[in-house]
Amino acid sequence: MQMLDEVGKGTEAPEAALCRWRAALVVCLVLAVVVLGVYLRAGSCQFLHYDDNVYVTGNPHVASGMTGSNVLWAFTSVEAANWHPVTWLSHMADAQVYGLNPRGHHLTSIVIHTLSTLILLLLLLRCTGSLWQSSLVAALFALHPLHVESVAWVSERKDVLSVFFGFLGLFFYLEYVAKQKKTLHYLLCLFFFVLSLMAKPMLVTFPLVLLLLDFWPLDRYRQDGLEKGSVRSGKMLALVREKIPFFAGALVSGIITVYAQHNGGTTKSLDAISLHLRVENALVAYLKYLAKTLWPSDLAVLYPRSAALPFWQVSGSLVLLLLVSVVSFRTRRKYPFLTVGWFWFLVTLLPVIGLIQVGDQAMADRYSYFPSIGLFIIAAWGAPELVKGLNCRRSLLTLAACASVLASALLTWRQIGYWRDDISLCRHTLQVTTGNYLIETNLGNALSAKGELDAAIQHYQAALQVKPNFNEAHYNLGVALAQKGDLDAAIREYRFVLRGNPNDRDAHNNLGGAFFSRGDLDAAIGEFREVLRIAPNDADAQSNLEVVLLKKGH
């Protein structure tokens, strides 16, 4: 891999370049060992009931491995409210090799994350020539605790896959630029971009990232004869036209994603969450992502949305975002890394910032996996500027970098421990968040599965104190109460569910079972027949109805 002499980086003595790349290989080796050493702790984590059953353990297409029909399903399914065939194929391959042993599935994610880290280091070194800044960015990407969710959660395989293919796309883009527009490299860049979108549509902003890199460090906007950082409008338009196929791919991916999420019922309407509340949450979320990147404390698997946000938070966030954006733009010639890093962070978070609300979260750690690189770039290239002129500059920078990486590694090791099982993860989340009715329900489910019914009932009731009309908690509370023998209370819960959703066949089926256990056979027959009206081929309802009819002598 040669340096980008062809795109304005100047020439470098072969001996110096060779020495730099030898040092880079040593750093890569050390970084790989450290990342694996920290993240292999995740190998002892279990599958979670929180989405892992949808993606692996409870999904027959995935659990049965790579077959022709399963591969066809992967490309045609919008299950889990997404179209991501590459992710499905990855899970199928793991199931084919490891079965349903969670250690193997975690190991695959860890290896992909480690490879992405090394590619990121080499990418930045390739286009900047700065080994130590590139190494710091890669180390922070690899070991920041915000990224534990993406790596240690099997369901988030789509995250590490998407970014891995995105980095490969960037690699071939640099080759395309360095080799003076070789068509093959351009097509390979486009190919890996498409694979990235087919793993997770997070990188729909990829063409904008390419335009940012064109500004710095590639410096492709500059007209010959102008100072570095100067931009010619005609050159800029040419670079935008160059990215048209990428914009087209992003548009197609966006349309498919909106369809899949709408079909899966995960997209919230404006009646459910108003536009002004979405905008307010987006502004505050940007600052929270920034704060958690700088000080990663109280990390949770789900941050519940607030019904209303304080005016001072919204206005303060808006002012700070505008101020930093203006400063980074006005200093683009002197500090181009600040401009690129800041707008990398803003732009790549935009698809998941909540303006199009999917799910109930206000933000999510996994959404920072790619955007945080922009902030790491600012830190790595900005720190030397802050201490410029100091006699102990090198020592200060080395100490700060080592402290940051070490602290990140220790926090990541601790954070991985919370992901060992559902109960540990949910309890930690409830300790650091409030009003989290979804996690209260999930913890109740995990405790119920272990037979701890009294504790499960307490958490279902806690969820209903936050959201009284939450049908899932009512239904699961009914199941737990029925298992304890409190049939009257269970019947009340099932009836509440059916008032909100009269076609909930599980509630009808369980209500029929409760009536049967109480000896009310006619009522039980009515409920089982209602299930068969909704789903004529429901085997459980058919079997249950036969049992009741036989008991009545029919």
C-alpha positions, 0 to 999 in steps of 0.5 A: 500500500503506497502513500497518496503522493498522487493526490497532493501529499508530497513525496516521501523517501522510500526508507521513511515510508517503509519505516512508517509502515513497519511501525504501523504493522507493529501497532496493528499487532498490538492493537489486535491483541488488546482488542481481542483481550478485552472483548473476548470477555463477551464470549461468555455472554448468553443470547438475550431474549431482547431481540436475539430470539428474533435474529437467531435463537427463535428464528427457524430460517437462521437456526437451521443454517445455510440452505437454499430456501433460507438464503432466498428468505434472507433476500426477500424477508423484511422480518425484524422491520429491516431488509438486511440480507447480508446480516441474515446470511452472517447469522445463518453461517454462524448457526451452520458452524456453531449451532446455537452456542452463543460463544461462536456467534460472539466470536464472529462479531469480535473478529469483525470489530477487530478487523474494522479497527485495523482497516480504520488505522490503515485508512487514516494512515494511508490518506494522512501519513500520520501514524500516531494520530491514526493509531489513536483514532483506531484505538478509541474506536476499538475500545470506547465503551459506547461501542460495547452494545454493537459488538457484545449484542448478537442482534447488532451484528448488522452494525459491525458488518455494515461498518466493516464493509463501509471501511472496505469501501473507503479503502477502494475509494482511496485507491481510486483517488490515488490511482487517478480514477481507476474504474475498477476501484470505483466499482469496488468502492460502490460494491462494498457500499451496497454490501454495507447497506445490505447489512444495515442501512446506517451508512446511507450518508456514506457519499457525504462522508466521501465528500468530507474526505475529499475536502480533508485530508485528500484536498480534492476541492482545491484549484491548482494555484490556490492555497490549501483549503480553498474551494472552487465551485466547479470542482465541488460540483464535479466531485458531487457528480462523481458520487451520484451512483452512491446517492442513488444507492442510498436513496433506494436503501432508504425507500426499502428501509422505510417500507420495511419499518412501516410494514413491521409497525415500528415507525411512530406516526406524528400523532404518537410523537409530534414533530416538535418533540422529535426536533427537540429530542434530536437536538438534545440527543446530539449533545448527549452523544457528545457527552457520552463520548467524552464521559461514557457513564450510565450507559444503557441498552435503552434510553426511554423518551421523555414526554417533554424536554426542559426548554433550557436543554433544547435551547442550550443544545441548539446554541452549542450545536450552531456555535461549534458548526459555525466555528468549525466551518469558519476555521476550515482552512486552518483546522480542516480536521475540525470541519471534517470531524464535526460534520462527520459526527453530525451528518452520520448521526442524522438518519438515527437521530429520531426525526423519523422515529423507529422504536421507543428509544430517545437515543442508542449507544449502537448509533454512535458506532460510526459517527463517533469516529468524527469526534475521535478525529477531532481529538487526535488531530486537535490535541497537538494544536492545543499544546503547540509551543509547550516544551513538554508537548510530546510527553503530555500528548503521550500521557493523554493518549495512553490514559484515554485508551487505558480508561476506555479499555477498562470501562469497556471491560466493565461494560461487557460484564453487564451483557452476560445475560438478560437479568444483568443487563436489565438491572444495570439499565434500570439503575441508570435510567428512570421510567423505563417500562420496556426494560421493566417488562423485559426483566420481568420476562427474564425472571419469569423464565427462571421461575421467579414469578413474584419478582417478575410480577413486581417488574410488570407492575412497575412497568404499568405504573409508568405506562398503564396501557402497555399491553405487553406488560398486561399480557405477561403479568396475566401469564405470571398470575395464571402460573401462580394460580391467581386465575381471576387476576389473570383473567382481568389482565387478558381482558384488558389486553383484548380491550386494546386489541380484540384480535390478540389470539395469544390473549384469547388462547390464554384467557380460554385456558384460564376459564378452563382451569377455573371450570368455566368450560363454555367460556373457554370454548368461546375463547378458543373458537375466537382464536380459530376465527382469527387464525383458523390453522392455530394448532394450539387453539384446535388442540385446546378446543378438542380437550374442552369439548371432550370434557363436556362429552362432545 
